[in-house]
Amino acid sequence: SQAARAPVLESRDRIDESSAAWQKADEFDRHHRKYGFRAARVFLEHEHWAGAVPVLQKLVDRFPYDVAMLRELGLAQFHAGQLADAEETLVLYQGRNPDDSTVNAAVLEMQSR
């Protein structure tokens, strides 16, 4: 199965293929976030921010009330240099969780540019 294949690919530093395998597994489990987030996590752990953004965006679109996913998307956008999108996402997140110091610092940095 794809879920069994993904960790093997990641252990071989085949990050794009590992994420794709997790995403394929996610297609069969549409009611949960676990495989979709693992697809994003592979990119996040390897600081491949631009790869994580579209995966996280799909998850945020699918689960709009998941504030943790919204946070991860905004921070990935920030690190990928997608500053306008990051600011929009993180300001939305701040409305739901105003005490997150990491997010607050990122928003302040973007607004000071």
Secondary structure, DSSP 8 states (H G I E B T S, - for coil): -HHHHHHHHHHTT-HHHHHHHHHHHHHT-TT-SHHHHHHHHHHHHTT-HHHHHHHHHHHHHH-TT-HHHHHHHHHHHHHTT-HHHHHHHHHHHHHH-TT-HHHHHHHHHHHT-
